């Protein structure tokens, strides 16, 4: 297959996606299409890493498989691709059926298959039959490991990530890996590459700054008792009236119990009629609740704020979140930067990253 020029990739992307790719995005796509190297791509949150997943689809018939750490990201990907007329499916325990797995996917009905590690990694996994189907694997354009830092950082409780090397023994060796993240430092990158059985000599590294110049850090010391959550009350002023409105905000917690308690404390400051406009969001919520809450939060009318864990966060593409608060410094710097990256992703927007400081950042 002839490899398109960068100018050709750019032109086609403008025609189909109505977006103009940057040079680094074009180079990622070019490398994937050449099929000679894997790609590690480090770029800031909201910078357009996801666009690089889809550019190769414009020049090669075949299938992109995207591993996602969060099912909600898969749904977001499928929705965007549908708008562009690209057949895609997100496979999870909730959506998998014999029809879509053993018939539609294997037959190549979908150009993009988004799947979580629990479904598709390790001997005996639900997806094993698909991987071993030569007709399917021969159509693979690449395998994308979205939010790649999770492969190492979440490996202790997402054990299937530790089985990722197994995949290299199943699919053709010339199928390239795309490994994108906003936070993939040298050591972490080495860990991820080791888990994925990637060869540095056969890997192209595309690294850009992960700074967000339109987002500002405001560090606030915790003055009140932790259990009162009074240090978060600046988000809902005491004299707040419905006519005042509220900026869309997220408060991140590393503890589900605290996120619920904080949510209840903040909700108590609102008139009863408006309390459902602020909810907690974590892995204990049902999948349906999370999907409905995401839709409401995206629209902004019925839901203004979330007290959340990383069940909401990475890769979520919402343009109008103005304030991000990290409650206590109990996470590591990479996690903190990912969370801050949810702010002000829309063109021309500015955001504040708030930190309530008690404790020290982990390395």
C-alpha positions, 0 to 999 in steps of 0.5 A, a space after each residue: 500500500 502506498 503511504 500518503 503524504 502528510 499533506 494528503 492526510 491533512 486534506 482528507 482529515 479536513 474533508 471527513 472530520 472537518 478538523 485540521 491536524 497538527 504536524 505531530 498528529 500527521 506523523 503518528 498517522 503516517 507511522 501507523 500506516 507504514 507498519 514498521 514501528 509502534 508509536 508512543 505519543 505523549 501530548 497534553 490533555 485535550 490536545 487531540 490524541 484521539 484524532 490520531 486513532 482515526 486518521 489511518 481509517 481514511 487511507 486503509 480498509 481495515 479495523 482499529 481496535 482501541 483498548 479503553 480503561 473506562 467503558 464511558 470513554 468507549 461510548 464517547 468514541 462510538 458517538 463521535 465516530 457515528 457523527 462521521 459516518 464510521 461504523 463502531 462498537 463499544 464492547 463491555 459486559 453490558 453490551 456484548 452478545 453472541 451476535 455482535 461478538 461472533 458474527 458482526 465483529 468477526 465479519 468486519 462489520 465495524 471499522 472501530 472496536 472499542 473494548 476494555 481489558 477485562 473483555 479482551 486480554 488473557 487466555 480464555 477471555 471473551 475476545 479470544 476467539 476474535 483475536 484468533 480469527 485470521 480473517 479478523 486479525 489480518 484486517 487490523 490497522 493497529 491496536 490503540 492502548 488509550 490512556 496508556 499510563 493505566 496499563 502500569 498504574 492500574 495494573 494492581 487492580 485491573 489484573 488483565 492489563 498484566 496479561 497484555 503481552 499475551 496479545 503479541 503472541 496472537 495477532 500478526 507481528 506487523 500490527 503496530 501499537 499506538 500508546 497515547 497518554 498525557 502523563 507517561 514519564 520515562 520510568 512509567 513509559 518503560 514499565 508500559 512498554 515492558 508489559 506490552 512487549 514493545 521493542 524500543 528499537 522498533 518504536 517511534 516516540 512523539 513527545 509534546 508538552 503536557 502543559 495547559 497554558 489556559 488553566 491556572 493553579 490555585 492552591 488553598 490550605 485546608 482550614 476547617 475540619 476535614 469531615 465538615 468539607 467547609 473548605 469546599 463551600 466556596 463553590 456554592 456561596 452562602 447567599 447563592 440564588 438560582 438566578 446566579 447560576 453556577 460554573 460547571 465543576 468537578 471535585 476529585 476524591 481518592 476515597 468513595 466514602 469522602 466523595 459521597 459525604 462531600 456531595 451531601 454537604 454541598 447539596 445541603 447548601 442548595 434549595 431542595 429543588 436544585 440538589 439533584 444538580 450535584 451528585 457523586 459519581 464513582 464505580 459503585 454507581 450503576 452503569 446506567 446512572 453513570 451514562 445518564 449523569 454523563 449525558 446530563 453533565 454534558 448538556 449542563 442544564 440538569 447537572 452542574 457538578 460532580 463529586 467523583 473518582 477516576 470513574 469520571 475523568 480521563 479522556 472525557 471530552 467536555 469543553 466547558 468545565 471551568 473548575 477542577 478541585 482535588 480534595 487533599 493531595 493523596 494521589 500522585 502527580 500523574 493522576 493529579 495532572 490527568 484530573 486537572 486536564 478536564 478543565 477548559 478544553 474548549 477553544 478560547 476557554 480558561 479554567 482554574 485547577 484548585 487544590 485543597 492541600 493536606 498531605 504530600 504528593 506521592 512520587 
